Amino acid sequence: MGKHDEVHEADDFQPKGAVAFFVVMIVFYTIIWFLMYFELLSRV
């Protein structure tokens, strides 16, 4: 009975916080990259 409950909880596990953090991190680094890219383009 206890083992079945643990397996069921593991099946329903979705790391929403980790996925949200990863998406925010990718967006943040993309913005930083574009800011640096346009800064370097403006120097030419």
DOTOR-437065 format. One record per atom (N, C-alpha, C): z, y, x; atom name; chain; residue number from 1. Coordinates in steps of 0.05 Angstrom, whole numbers, plus 5000, padded with zeros to 4 digits. Layout:
+------+------+------+-------+------+-------+
|   c3 |   c2 |   c1 | torza | dofi | volum |
+------+------+------+-------+------+-------+
|    Z |    Y |    X |    CA |    A |   NUM |
...
+------+------+------+-------+------+-------+
This chain:
+------+------+------+-------+------+-------+
|   c3 |   c2 |   c1 | torza | dofi | volum |
+------+------+------+-------+------+-------+
| 5000 | 4976 | 5016 |     N |    A |     1 |
| 5000 | 5000 | 5000 |    CA |    A |     1 |
| 5000 | 5025 | 5017 |     C |    A |     1 |
| 5017 | 5026 | 5038 |     N |    A |     2 |
| 5018 | 5049 | 5055 |    CA |    A |     2 |
| 4993 | 5052 | 5072 |     C |    A |     2 |
| 4982 | 5030 | 5082 |     N |    A |     3 |
| 4958 | 5031 | 5098 |    CA |    A |     3 |
| 4934 | 5041 | 5082 |     C |    A |     3 |
| 4933 | 5032 | 5057 |     N |    A |     4 |
| 4910 | 5040 | 5040 |    CA |    A |     4 |
| 4910 | 5071 | 5035 |     C |    A |     4 |
| 4934 | 5082 | 5032 |     N |    A |     5 |
| 4936 | 5111 | 5028 |    CA |    A |     5 |
| 4928 | 5127 | 5052 |     C |    A |     5 |
| 4935 | 5117 | 5076 |     N |    A |     6 |
| 4927 | 5130 | 5101 |    CA |    A |     6 |
| 4897 | 5129 | 5105 |     C |    A |     6 |
| 4885 | 5107 | 5099 |     N |    A |     7 |
| 4856 | 5104 | 5102 |    CA |    A |     7 |
| 4842 | 5123 | 5083 |     C |    A |     7 |
| 4852 | 5125 | 5058 |     N |    A |     8 |
| 4840 | 5143 | 5038 |    CA |    A |     8 |
| 4842 | 5172 | 5047 |     C |    A |     8 |
| 4865 | 5180 | 5058 |     N |    A |     9 |
| 4868 | 5207 | 5067 |    CA |    A |     9 |
| 4849 | 5213 | 5091 |     C |    A |     9 |
| 4845 | 5193 | 5108 |     N |    A |    10 |
| 4827 | 5197 | 5131 |    CA |    A |    10 |
| 4798 | 5200 | 5121 |     C |    A |    10 |
| 4791 | 5186 | 5100 |     N |    A |    11 |
| 4763 | 5188 | 5090 |    CA |    A |    11 |
| 4758 | 5216 | 5078 |     C |    A |    11 |
| 4778 | 5228 | 5066 |     N |    A |    12 |
| 4774 | 5254 | 5054 |    CA |    A |    12 |
| 4778 | 5278 | 5073 |     C |    A |    12 |
| 4784 | 5272 | 5098 |     N |    A |    13 |
| 4789 | 5294 | 5117 |    CA |    A |    13 |
| 4764 | 5309 | 5124 |     C |    A |    13 |
| 4765 | 5335 | 5121 |     N |    A |    14 |
| 4742 | 5352 | 5129 |    CA |    A |    14 |
| 4754 | 5375 | 5145 |     C |    A |    14 |
| 4746 | 5378 | 5170 |     N |    A |    15 |
| 4758 | 5399 | 5187 |    CA |    A |    15 |
| 4746 | 5427 | 5181 |     C |    A |    15 |
| 4753 | 5437 | 5158 |     N |    A |    16 |
| 4742 | 5463 | 5149 |    CA |    A |    16 |
| 4749 | 5486 | 5168 |     C |    A |    16 |
| 4774 | 5486 | 5178 |     N |    A |    17 |
| 4782 | 5507 | 5196 |    CA |    A |    17 |
| 4767 | 5506 | 5222 |     C |    A |    17 |
| 4763 | 5482 | 5233 |     N |    A |    18 |
| 4749 | 5479 | 5258 |    CA |    A |    18 |
| 4719 | 5488 | 5255 |     C |    A |    18 |
| 4707 | 5480 | 5233 |     N |    A |    19 |
| 4679 | 5487 | 5228 |    CA |    A |    19 |
| 4677 | 5518 | 5225 |     C |    A |    19 |
| 4696 | 5530 | 5210 |     N |    A |    20 |
| 4695 | 5559 | 5206 |    CA |    A |    20 |
| 4699 | 5573 | 5233 |     C |    A |    20 |
| 4717 | 5563 | 5250 |     N |    A |    21 |
| 4721 | 5575 | 5276 |    CA |    A |    21 |
| 4696 | 5573 | 5293 |     C |    A |    21 |
| 4683 | 5550 | 5292 |     N |    A |    22 |
| 4658 | 5546 | 5308 |    CA |    A |    22 |
| 4636 | 5565 | 5299 |     C |    A |    22 |
| 4633 | 5569 | 5273 |     N |    A |    23 |
| 4613 | 5587 | 5262 |    CA |    A |    23 |
| 4619 | 5616 | 5270 |     C |    A |    23 |
| 4644 | 5624 | 5268 |     N |    A |    24 |
| 4652 | 5651 | 5276 |    CA |    A |    24 |
| 4647 | 5655 | 5305 |     C |    A |    24 |
| 4653 | 5635 | 5322 |     N |    A |    25 |
| 4649 | 5637 | 5351 |    CA |    A |    25 |
| 4620 | 5640 | 5357 |     C |    A |    25 |
| 4602 | 5625 | 5344 |     N |    A |    26 |
| 4573 | 5626 | 5349 |    CA |    A |    26 |
| 4563 | 5654 | 5341 |     C |    A |    26 |
| 4572 | 5664 | 5318 |     N |    A |    27 |
| 4563 | 5691 | 5309 |    CA |    A |    27 |
| 4572 | 5712 | 5329 |     C |    A |    27 |
| 4597 | 5710 | 5338 |     N |    A |    28 |
| 4608 | 5730 | 5357 |    CA |    A |    28 |
| 4592 | 5730 | 5383 |     C |    A |    28 |
| 4587 | 5706 | 5394 |     N |    A |    29 |
| 4572 | 5705 | 5419 |    CA |    A |    29 |
| 4543 | 5714 | 5415 |     C |    A |    29 |
| 4532 | 5709 | 5392 |     N |    A |    30 |
| 4504 | 5719 | 5387 |    CA |    A |    30 |
| 4504 | 5749 | 5386 |     C |    A |    30 |
| 4523 | 5761 | 5374 |     N |    A |    31 |
| 4525 | 5791 | 5373 |    CA |    A |    31 |
| 4528 | 5802 | 5401 |     C |    A |    31 |
| 4546 | 5790 | 5416 |     N |    A |    32 |
| 4551 | 5799 | 5444 |    CA |    A |    32 |
| 4525 | 5796 | 5460 |     C |    A |    32 |
| 4511 | 5774 | 5457 |     N |    A |    33 |
| 4486 | 5770 | 5472 |    CA |    A |    33 |
| 4465 | 5791 | 5465 |     C |    A |    33 |
| 4461 | 5796 | 5439 |     N |    A |    34 |
| 4442 | 5816 | 5431 |    CA |    A |    34 |
| 4450 | 5844 | 5441 |     C |    A |    34 |
| 4475 | 5851 | 5440 |     N |    A |    35 |
| 4484 | 5877 | 5450 |    CA |    A |    35 |
| 4478 | 5880 | 5479 |     C |    A |    35 |
| 4483 | 5860 | 5495 |     N |    A |    36 |
| 4477 | 5861 | 5524 |    CA |    A |    36 |
| 4447 | 5861 | 5528 |     C |    A |    36 |
| 4432 | 5846 | 5512 |     N |    A |    37 |
| 4403 | 5845 | 5515 |    CA |    A |    37 |
| 4390 | 5872 | 5510 |     C |    A |    37 |
| 4398 | 5885 | 5488 |     N |    A |    38 |
| 4387 | 5912 | 5482 |    CA |    A |    38 |
| 4397 | 5933 | 5501 |     C |    A |    38 |
| 4421 | 5930 | 5512 |     N |    A |    39 |
| 4431 | 5948 | 5532 |    CA |    A |    39 |
| 4414 | 5947 | 5558 |     C |    A |    39 |
| 4407 | 5922 | 5566 |     N |    A |    40 |
| 4390 | 5919 | 5589 |    CA |    A |    40 |
| 4362 | 5928 | 5584 |     C |    A |    40 |
| 4351 | 5924 | 5559 |     N |    A |    41 |
| 4324 | 5934 | 5553 |    CA |    A |    41 |
| 4323 | 5965 | 5554 |     C |    A |    41 |
| 4345 | 5978 | 5546 |     N |    A |    42 |
| 4344 | 6007 | 5545 |    CA |    A |    42 |
| 4344 | 6019 | 5573 |     C |    A |    42 |
| 4351 | 6004 | 5593 |     N |    A |    43 |
| 4352 | 6014 | 5621 |    CA |    A |    43 |
| 4324 | 6014 | 5634 |     C |    A |    43 |
| 4305 | 6000 | 5622 |     N |    A |    44 |
| 4278 | 5997 | 5634 |    CA |    A |    44 |
| 4262 | 6022 | 5629 |     C |    A |    44 |
+------+------+------+-------+------+-------+
